[in-house]
Amino acid sequence: MSFSHLHFSRGIQPILSIKYMQNEIYILYGSQTGNAEEISKEIYQLLGEKGFHCKHSSLNKTLLTDGFSFTTERSYRAVIIVCSTTGNGDAPESANHFWRKIKNRALPKHLFDGIQYAVLGLGDTNYDKFCQMGKGLDRRFEELGGKRFIDLHCADEATGLEETVNEFIDKVMKFFMK
Ligand SMILES: Cc1cc2nc3c(=O)[nH]c(=O)nc-3n(C[C@H](O)[C@H](O)[C@H](O)COP(=O)(O)O)c2cc1C
């Protein structure tokens, strides 16, 4: 067992509990112009400061080789996704390969069994397909056996992303710190 993830910040921290170690977390983003990437990085930093072992990457990058790294690295059982929608309800460039892959109806129904997940979608209600990607990812993770630990949150650029983003981050922190 490696303790390399023990992370000390702001003075003395208690030794991480077993629960912390079980909650190793993937924070994944799909972003076209940087908002989702920046928000996901903030979540990564906040959880890191609390001593959680996290990985941060784009959705496409988790398709290393021909698998999903968050499903093959069995110690990572929680996935947080922040994904915008672009075009006309389309996946951003850093999520398009991932989305194409998980849409495939031939995938095993239990692919994401044992994975806890939460999705924050970014969008704009001026577009017809508001937060299409966030909605699609949230639904597909469930169909593939994932267990949602926070309801889908859809932040609307038309009224300001901040309130919904902060609400989502609060829920994430409460979930892992409880
Ligand atoms: C060209 C373009 C197309 C967009 N299409 C959609 C859309 O179809 N549905 C939606 O909800 N939001 C849409 N948006 C809004 C973006 O999702 C929103 O601005 C988001 O904050 C961008 O996040 P990002 O910087 O991580 O890509 C679009 C924005 C742009 C610039």
PDBQT file of the ligand as one rigid body, heavy atoms in Angstrom, charges set to zero:
ROOT
HETATM    1  C1  LIG A 201     -20.476  28.039 -30.136  1.00  0.00    +0.000 C 
HETATM    2  C2  LIG A 201     -21.178  27.685 -28.847  1.00  0.00    +0.000 A 
HETATM    3  C3  LIG A 201     -22.156  26.732 -28.860  1.00  0.00    +0.000 A 
HETATM    4  C4  LIG A 201     -22.853  26.408 -27.671  1.00  0.00    +0.000 A 
HETATM    5  N1  LIG A 201     -23.858  25.460 -27.709  1.00  0.00    +0.000 NA
HETATM    6  C5  LIG A 201     -24.529  25.182 -26.566  1.00  0.00    +0.000 A 
HETATM    7  C6  LIG A 201     -25.602  24.236 -26.585  1.00  0.00    +0.000 A 
HETATM    8  O1  LIG A 201     -25.947  23.630 -27.596  1.00  0.00    +0.000 OA
HETATM    9  N2  LIG A 201     -26.246  23.980 -25.407  1.00  0.00    +0.000 N 
HETATM   10  C7  LIG A 201     -25.921  24.605 -24.245  1.00  0.00    +0.000 A 
HETATM   11  O2  LIG A 201     -26.559  24.346 -23.239  1.00  0.00    +0.000 OA
HETATM   12  N3  LIG A 201     -24.904  25.515 -24.202  1.00  0.00    +0.000 NA
HETATM   13  C8  LIG A 201     -24.212  25.808 -25.328  1.00  0.00    +0.000 A 
HETATM   14  N4  LIG A 201     -23.180  26.729 -25.285  1.00  0.00    +0.000 N 
HETATM   15  C9  LIG A 201     -22.826  27.379 -23.996  1.00  0.00    +0.000 C 
HETATM   16  C10 LIG A 201     -21.607  26.756 -23.326  1.00  0.00    +0.000 C 
HETATM   17  O3  LIG A 201     -21.870  25.438 -22.917  1.00  0.00    +0.000 OA
HETATM   18  C11 LIG A 201     -21.262  27.599 -22.086  1.00  0.00    +0.000 C 
HETATM   19  O4  LIG A 201     -20.812  28.862 -22.528  1.00  0.00    +0.000 OA
HETATM   20  C12 LIG A 201     -20.210  26.970 -21.210  1.00  0.00    +0.000 C 
HETATM   21  O5  LIG A 201     -19.992  27.778 -20.074  1.00  0.00    +0.000 OA
HETATM   22  C13 LIG A 201     -18.880  26.774 -21.921  1.00  0.00    +0.000 C 
HETATM   23  O6  LIG A 201     -18.008  26.045 -21.102  1.00  0.00    +0.000 OA
HETATM   24  P1  LIG A 201     -16.539  25.632 -21.595  1.00  0.00    +0.000 P 
HETATM   25  O7  LIG A 201     -15.751  26.897 -21.593  1.00  0.00    +0.000 OA
HETATM   26  O8  LIG A 201     -16.051  24.670 -20.580  1.00  0.00    +0.000 OA
HETATM   27  O9  LIG A 201     -16.658  25.016 -22.943  1.00  0.00    +0.000 OA
HETATM   28  C14 LIG A 201     -22.513  27.064 -26.461  1.00  0.00    +0.000 A 
HETATM   29  C15 LIG A 201     -21.495  28.047 -26.471  1.00  0.00    +0.000 A 
HETATM   30  C16 LIG A 201     -20.832  28.343 -27.627  1.00  0.00    +0.000 A 
HETATM   31  C17 LIG A 201     -19.751  29.414 -27.604  1.00  0.00    +0.000 C 
ENDROOT
TORSDOF 0
